Amino acid sequence: MSNRNRSVITQYRTNEDTTGRVTGRRRKTASRLLGATTLLALGMALTGTARAAEAGSSWFGSLFPIGERVHVEALKDEYVPFKSTAEIPHRPALLLELGDPFLDTGKLDAGFKVPVLGAVWQPRLWSYFVYRTTLQSFDNESETRERDTEWANRLDLFANLQLTGTEKILLALRPVDNNQPRRFTRQQFEGAGKDGFKNELNVDVEALFFEGDFGSLVPNLDPIGINPIDFGFTVGRQGFTFQEGILINDTLDAFGLVRNNIPFPGTSNLRISALWAWDRLDRNDRLRGAEENVFGLFIAADAPVSTYNIDLIYVDDNTDNGDGFYAGLSSIQRIKALGGISTAFRLNSSIALENEITGNVIGDGVLATAEISKTPHGSDDIVYFNTFLGAGNFTQAGREPILGGPLANTGILFASPNLSTYGSEIRSFVNDTVGFALGYQAFWDNKRRNLIIELAGRKDYDDDGGSSEDIDSLGVGFQLQQAVGQRVQLQLEAFYTANDSLPDGSGARFEVQIVY
């Protein structure tokens, strides 16, 4: 997401009349944001028109694609030799590389044979980090909350000990935040609490797990390779995401097993996974419970046309009377109509087996989503239309505190940047809710620059009227990303949302991301 100079992001306070309509300087801010989005879209269209004029084609044929035109390369008839080492582009090194470098050329180390196990290990230690720093200002969906303006930081530091092609131990730290919106190392210039500077330095372990394959880890169990012992496994603390994060999107202390390539009629691959987690489940209450047990069964099948997924999760809550059952179904395919359309249809359900807990902790509900996208001819651009319908209060089995709700994958306006207090622009939880996101992503400069322009909205159709989720919103926003060199990405974004029962929202971010 994005980072902006404080003199550029003007900090406005809300001015409202008795009808609840937004007035004064905040309306000027909204107009400027809408104007900037319109100018971006108009500029892209005019650029395309100019290209068409130069090529002698019609102007209307040039509006799409907005991004760079890409021609499909045909297979060559003549022999094309392999590139020599000198012709291969420079490989940026990681922060730390002990043993064989990551994705390097040359001769691999022979390693050593492990006694008893029989495996040949080639230890390599790779360390890298992703640093994100942002200046952001926003005012969204609250009658009493002031505009928040802050400088915030996030650092993800990884150490990967690779033993073989399948066995590894990974350690992940987040030393400048504590995985809660108000617990990032940041400087707050304006907003609720006026915290000033907060230092959240820590050495807490965010992930530490060992994963591998039994057949590769202990080849002496099957010297001639005919017994069915090739089960993948993982144990430790790590992230789990199923149904694109709709069903669960959380970090758990867990043990998992997976079996791939199971023969099954009508499929090219059947995969079955099982999970047991005993700690670190987040249930939208920003509390990590040590008493919940999570049991999961996940099935994926590749059929001739579609990939099907059946995901089942049971949460045994030993403290809060919050046992729950969660199920997700999905079908992912490419439809031949209109030159090829990529689609994904999902149906997810949550059932409170004991008590429903308010605040989107656990509820009874169903969420149906449809994702439809197409690449305009002659480009790598993407135009997408994603829609959803929620019946009841669907809740996720688990969700990291800084992540968006079950609608986070609908579009950029429903997603959280996962960095400090800047949440999703449009509320991403559901309670008898219907909505959509319509957007266009354009690419330039060999995909080193891209722009997303999106229109999105949600409508709460229940008759309750008292729920905190009863907020109808319509928003517009953009996100611009630019790669700089091989390690830096710049990101700029802004949004404006019109809300029926709350003040309108607006905001902008400028972010610098460094990968090393």
C-alpha positions in Angstrom: 0.0 0.0 0.0 1.2 3.5 0.2 3.2 6.3 1.9 2.7 10.0 1.4 4.4 13.2 2.5 2.5 14.7 5.4 2.2 18.1 3.6 0.6 16.3 0.7 -2.0 14.3 2.7 -3.9 17.2 4.3 -5.3 16.3 7.6 -9.0 17.3 7.7 -11.5 16.8 10.5 -15.1 15.9 9.9 -17.6 18.6 9.6 -21.3 17.4 9.4 -24.6 19.1 9.4 -27.7 17.8 11.3 -28.7 15.5 8.4 -25.4 13.6 8.7 -24.2 14.7 5.3 -20.5 15.5 4.9 -19.7 19.2 4.4 -16.7 21.6 4.4 -13.1 20.6 3.8 -13.8 16.8 3.9 -16.0 17.1 0.8 -13.1 18.9 -0.9 -10.8 16.0 0.1 -13.3 13.5 -1.4 -13.5 15.6 -4.6 -9.8 15.6 -5.0 -9.5 11.9 -4.5 -12.3 11.3 -7.0 -10.7 13.7 -9.4 -7.3 12.0 -9.1 -8.9 8.6 -9.9 -10.7 10.1 -12.9 -7.6 11.7 -14.2 -5.6 8.5 -13.9 -8.3 6.6 -15.8 -8.6 9.4 -18.4 -4.9 9.5 -18.8 -4.6 5.8 -19.5 -7.4 6.0 -22.0 -5.9 9.0 -23.8 -2.5 7.2 -23.9 -4.2 4.3 -25.6 -6.0 6.6 -28.1 -2.7 8.2 -29.0 -1.1 4.8 -29.6 -4.0 3.8 -31.9 -3.6 7.1 -33.9 0.0 6.3 -34.4 -0.8 2.8 -35.6 -3.6 4.0 -37.8 -6.4 2.0 -36.0 -9.7 3.2 -34.7 -9.7 5.1 -31.4 -12.4 3.0 -29.8 -10.4 -0.1 -30.5 -7.5 1.4 -28.5 -9.3 1.9 -25.2 -8.7 -1.7 -24.3 -6.3 -2.9 -23.3 -5.3 0.1 -21.2 -1.9 -1.4 -20.4 1.0 -2.3 -22.6 0.2 -4.4 -25.6 1.8 -7.9 -25.6 2.2 -10.1 -28.6 2.1 -13.8 -28.4 5.4 -15.3 -29.4 5.3 -18.2 -31.8 7.5 -21.2 -31.5 10.7 -20.8 -33.6 11.5 -23.2 -36.4 15.3 -22.6 -36.0 17.5 -24.0 -33.2 17.8 -21.7 -30.2 20.8 -22.5 -28.0 20.8 -22.4 -24.3 22.2 -19.1 -22.8 25.6 -19.2 -21.3 26.3 -18.3 -17.7 27.5 -14.8 -18.8 24.2 -14.2 -20.7 22.0 -15.0 -17.6 20.8 -11.8 -15.9 22.4 -10.8 -12.6 20.9 -12.6 -9.6 20.4 -10.4 -6.6 21.8 -12.1 -3.5 19.8 -12.7 -0.3 20.7 -11.1 3.0 22.5 -14.2 4.0 23.5 -17.3 2.0 25.4 -20.1 3.6 26.0 -23.2 1.4 24.7 -23.2 -2.2 23.3 -19.8 -3.0 19.6 -19.4 -3.8 18.8 -19.9 -7.5 22.4 -19.6 -8.4 24.3 -21.3 -11.2 27.2 -23.8 -10.9 28.0 -27.1 -9.2 25.9 -28.1 -6.2 27.5 -29.2 -3.0 27.5 -33.0 -2.6 26.2 -32.9 0.9 26.3 -35.9 3.2 24.4 -39.1 3.9 22.5 -39.1 7.2 23.0 -42.3 9.3 20.0 -44.5 10.0 17.7 -42.3 7.9 19.6 -42.8 4.6 18.7 -39.3 3.3 21.3 -37.1 1.6 21.3 -33.6 3.1 22.7 -30.6 1.4 22.3 -27.9 4.1 21.7 -24.3 2.9 20.8 -21.4 5.1 19.1 -18.5 3.4 17.9 -15.4 5.2 15.9 -12.6 3.7 13.5 -9.8 4.8 10.6 -7.7 3.6 10.5 -4.2 5.0 7.4 -2.0 4.6 7.2 1.6 5.6 4.2 3.8 5.0 2.7 7.2 5.5 -1.1 6.9 5.6 -4.0 9.1 6.3 -7.7 8.0 6.5 -11.1 8.6 8.0 -13.6 5.8 7.4 -16.9 4.6 8.7 -17.1 6.3 12.1 -19.1 9.2 13.4 -16.8 10.1 16.3 -13.4 8.9 15.1 -11.0 11.6 13.9 -8.9 11.3 10.8 -5.8 9.1 11.5 -2.5 10.2 10.0 0.6 8.1 10.9 3.9 6.8 9.8 4.0 3.0 10.4 6.5 0.2 9.8 6.5 -3.6 9.4 9.5 -5.9 9.0 9.2 -9.6 8.2 12.5 -11.4 8.7 13.0 -15.0 7.6 15.6 -17.7 8.1 15.2 -20.8 5.9 17.4 -23.9 6.6 17.0 -26.1 3.5 18.1 -29.6 4.0 16.8 -31.2 0.8 14.5 -30.3 -2.0 11.5 -31.2 0.3 12.8 -30.9 3.9 13.3 -27.5 5.5 13.0 -25.5 8.8 11.7 -22.0 8.5 11.8 -19.3 11.2 9.9 -16.0 10.8 10.1 -12.9 13.1 8.2 -9.6 13.0 10.5 -7.6 15.2 8.8 -4.2 14.9 5.1 -5.1 15.4 3.0 -7.3 17.6 0.3 -8.3 15.1 -2.4 -6.0 16.3 -3.5 -2.8 14.6 -2.4 -0.4 17.3 0.8 -2.3 18.1 3.1 -1.4 15.2 6.2 0.7 15.5 4.8 4.0 14.3 4.5 7.8 14.7 0.9 9.0 15.0 0.5 12.6 13.9 -3.3 12.8 14.3 -6.1 10.4 15.4 -7.8 8.5 18.2 -5.6 8.2 21.2 -2.9 10.5 19.8 -0.3 7.9 20.8 2.7 9.8 19.4 5.6 7.5 18.8 5.2 3.8 19.8 8.1 1.4 19.8 7.0 -2.2 19.4 10.4 -3.9 19.1 10.2 -7.6 20.1 11.7 -11.1 19.4 8.4 -13.0 19.3 8.3 -16.0 17.0 5.7 -15.5 14.3 6.5 -18.8 12.5 8.7 -21.8 13.2 8.0 -25.1 11.5 9.6 -28.1 10.0 8.1 -29.6 6.8 9.1 -32.5 4.5 8.1 -35.8 3.1 8.4 -39.1 4.9 9.7 -40.9 1.9 12.4 -38.3 1.3 13.2 -37.9 5.0 13.6 -41.6 5.7 14.4 -43.4 2.4 15.7 -46.4 4.3 12.0 -47.3 5.0 11.5 -48.0 1.3 14.9 -48.6 -0.4 13.3 -49.6 -3.8 10.5 -47.0 -3.7 7.4 -49.2 -4.0 5.6 -48.6 -0.6 3.1 -45.8 -0.2 5.0 -43.7 2.4 5.2 -40.5 0.4 3.2 -38.4 2.8 4.0 -34.7 3.2 4.0 -33.4 6.7 4.4 -30.1 8.6 4.7 -29.4 12.3 5.1 -26.1 14.1 3.8 -22.5 13.9 2.8 -21.3 10.4 0.0 -19.7 8.4 -3.0 -21.6 7.0 -5.2 -20.2 4.3 -8.2 -22.1 2.8 -10.8 -20.9 0.3 -8.7 -17.9 -0.4 -8.9 -16.9 3.2 -12.6 -16.9 3.4 -12.8 -20.1 5.6 -9.6 -19.5 7.6 -6.7 -17.2 7.3 -4.7 -17.6 10.5 -1.3 -18.6 12.1 -1.6 -21.8 14.1 0.6 -24.2 16.1 -0.3 -27.3 14.2 0.6 -30.7 12.7 -0.5 -31.5 9.2 -0.4 -34.4 6.8 -0.9 -34.4 3.0 -1.1 -37.1 0.3 -0.8 -36.1 -3.3 -1.5 -37.9 -6.6 -4.1 -40.3 -5.2 -5.6 -42.2 -8.2 -9.3 -41.4 -8.6 -11.5 -41.8 -11.6 -12.1 -38.7 -13.7 -9.2 -36.7 -12.1 -5.6 -36.1 -12.9 -4.8 -35.5 -9.2 -6.5 -35.9 -5.9 -5.0 -34.4 -2.8 -6.2 -35.0 0.8 -4.8 -33.1 3.8 -5.5 -33.3 7.5 -4.8 -30.8 10.2 -4.7 -30.6 14.0 -3.9 -27.3 15.7 -3.6 -26.8 19.4 -2.8 -23.1 19.9 -2.8 -19.5 18.5 -6.3 -19.5 17.0 -7.7 -16.0 16.4 -11.4 -15.7 16.3 -11.9 -12.0 15.5 -11.6 -11.2 19.2 -7.9 -10.2 18.9 -7.2 -12.8 21.6 -5.1 -15.8 20.9 -6.8 -18.7 22.7 -4.6 -21.4 24.1 -7.6 -23.7 24.8 -9.1 -24.2 21.3 -8.3 -27.3 19.2 -8.8 -27.1 15.5 -9.4 -30.2 13.3 -9.4 -29.9 9.5 -9.9 -32.1 6.5 -9.2 -30.6 3.0 -9.8 -32.3 -0.3 -8.7 -31.0 -3.7 -9.4 -32.7 -7.1 -8.2 -31.7 -10.6 -10.8 -32.7 -13.1 -10.6 -32.1 -16.9 -12.3 -28.7 -16.7 -12.4 -27.6 -13.1 -10.5 -27.8 -9.8 -12.8 -28.7 -6.9 -12.1 -28.1 -3.2 -14.0 -29.4 -0.2 -12.7 -28.0 3.1 -14.1 -28.9 6.5 -13.0 -27.5 9.9 -14.2 -28.2 13.5 -13.2 -25.9 16.3 -13.4 -27.3 19.9 -13.5 -24.3 22.2 -12.9 -25.4 25.7 -13.5 -22.1 27.4 -16.1 -19.9 25.7 -18.9 -22.3 24.6 -17.8 -21.4 21.1 -17.6 -24.7 19.3 -18.1 -24.3 15.6 -18.2 -26.2 12.3 -17.1 -24.6 9.1 -17.4 -25.9 5.5 -16.2 -24.6 2.2 -16.8 -25.7 -1.4 -15.3 -24.3 -4.5 -15.1 -24.8 -8.2 -12.3 -23.1 -10.2 -12.2 -23.2 -14.0 -11.7 -21.4 -17.3 -14.8 -21.0 -19.5 -14.3 -20.9 -23.2 -17.0 -18.3 -23.8 -16.0 -14.8 -25.0 -12.5 -15.9 -25.8 -11.9 -17.4 -22.4 -13.1 -16.3 -18.9 -11.5 -17.4 -15.6 -14.0 -18.1 -12.9 -14.1 -19.3 -9.3 -17.3 -20.1 -7.4 -17.3 -20.6 -3.7 -19.8 -21.5 -1.0 -18.7 -21.2 2.6 -20.7 -21.8 5.8 -20.3 -21.4 9.5 -22.4 -23.1 12.2 -22.2 -22.2 15.9 -22.6 -25.6 17.6 -23.1 -23.9 21.0 -23.5 -20.2 21.4 -23.2 -17.5 18.8 -20.7 -14.9 20.0 -21.2 -11.3 18.7 -18.6 -9.2 17.1 -18.1 -11.7 14.2 -16.4 -14.2 16.6 -18.7 -17.1 15.7 -22.1 -17.0 14.0 -24.5 -19.0 11.8 -24.3 -18.0 8.1 -23.5 -18.8 4.5 -21.4 -16.8 2.1 -21.6 -17.4 -1.6 -19.0 -15.7 -3.9 -18.3 -15.6 -7.6 -15.0 -14.3 -9.2 -15.0 -13.6 -12.9 -12.0 -12.2 -14.8 -10.8 -11.9 -18.4 -7.6 -10.8 -20.1 -8.3 -8.3 -22.9 -6.9 -9.5 -26.2 -3.3 -8.5 -26.9 -2.3 -7.7 -23.3 -1.7 -9.1 -19.9 -4.3 -6.7 -18.3 -7.1 -8.1 -16.2 -10.7 -6.9 -15.9 -12.6 -8.5 -13.1 -16.0 -8.6 -11.5 -16.4 -10.3 -8.1 -19.7 -10.5 -6.3 -20.9 -12.0 -3.0 -24.1 -12.8 -1.2 -24.2 -13.5 2.6 -27.1 -15.0 4.4 -26.9 -14.7 8.2 -23.7 -13.9 10.1 -21.0 -16.0 8.4 -17.7 -16.0 10.4 -14.3 -17.4 9.7 -12.8 -20.3 11.7 -9.8 -18.1 12.3 -8.4 -14.8 11.3 -5.2 -12.9 12.1 -6.0 -9.6 13.9 -4.6 -7.3 11.2 -6.2 -9.1 8.3 -9.4 -8.3 6.6 -12.6 -10.2 7.1 -14.1 -12.9 4.8 -14.6 -10.4 2.0 -10.9 -9.4 1.9 -10.3 -11.2 -1.4 -13.2 -9.5 -3.2 -11.2 -6.5 -4.2 -8.7 -3.9 -3.1 -11.4 -1.8 -1.3 -12.3 -4.8 0.9 -8.7 -5.8 1.6 -6.6 -4.6 4.5 -3.0 -3.6 3.8 -2.1 -5.5 7.0 0.0 -2.6 8.4 -1.2 -0.7 11.5 -4.6 0.9 11.9 -5.4 1.4 8.2 -8.1 -1.3 7.7 -10.2 -2.1 4.7 -11.8 0.8 2.9 -15.2 -1.0 2.8 -16.3 -3.2 5.8 -15.3 -6.8 5.0 -17.6 -8.7 7.4 -21.0 -10.0 6.4 -24.4 -10.2 8.1 -27.2 -10.5 5.4 -25.0 -8.6 2.9 -24.8 -8.4 -0.8 -22.1 -6.6 -2.8 -19.5 -6.5 -5.6 -16.2 -5.2 -6.8 -15.6 -4.2 -10.5 -12.0 -3.4 -11.4 -9.3 -3.2 -14.1 -5.6 -3.9 -13.6 -3.2 -2.7 -16.3 0.5 -3.5 -16.7 3.4 -1.6 -18.2 7.1 -1.9 -18.5 7.2 -5.7 -18.6 5.0 -5.8 -15.5 7.2 -3.6 -13.4 4.4 -1.0 -13.2 0.7 -1.7 -12.7 -2.5 0.2 -11.9 -5.8 -1.1 -10.4 -8.9 1.1 -10.6 -11.9 -0.3 -8.7 -15.5 0.5 -8.0 -17.1 -1.6 -5.2 -20.1 -1.6 -2.9 -22.1 -3.5 -0.3 -25.7 -3.5 0.7 -27.1 -4.9 4.0 -30.6 -6.2 3.2 -31.7 -7.5 6.6 -34.5 -5.8 8.6 -32.7 -5.7 11.9 -31.3 -2.2 11.6 -29.5 -2.5 14.8 -26.5 -4.5 13.7 -23.1 -2.9 13.6 -22.7 -4.4 10.2 -25.7 -2.5 8.7 -23.7 -0.2 6.6 -24.4 0.4 2.9 -21.3 1.7 1.1 -20.2 2.5 -2.4 -16.5 3.3 -3.0 -14.0 4.1 -5.6 -10.2 3.7 -5.3 -7.0 3.1 -7.1 -3.7 1.4 -6.4 -0.5 2.1 -8.4 2.7 0.0 -8.0 6.1 0.6 -9.5 9.2 -1.5 -9.2 12.5 0.3 -8.7 15.6 -1.7 -9.4 15.5 -5.3 -8.1 14.6 -4.8 -4.5 12.3 -1.8 -4.1 8.6 -1.3 -4.8 6.7 2.0 -4.5 2.9 1.9 -4.0 0.4 4.8 -4.0 -3.3 4.4 -3.4 -6.4 6.4 -2.5 -10.1 5.8 -1.9 -13.4 7.5 -1.3 -16.5 5.7 0.1 -20.1 7.1 0.3 -21.9 5.5 3.3 -25.6 5.8 3.9 -25.8 5.7 7.8 -22.3 6.9 8.6 -20.0 9.7 7.4 -18.3 9.2 4.1 -14.8 7.8 4.2 -11.6 8.9 2.4 -7.9 8.2 2.7 -4.6 7.7 0.9 -1.3 5.8 1.5 2.2 5.9 0.1 4.3 2.8 0.9 7.9 1.8 0.2 8.6 -2.0 0.2 12.2 -3.3 0.3 12.9 -7.0 -0.3 16.4 -8.2 0.5 
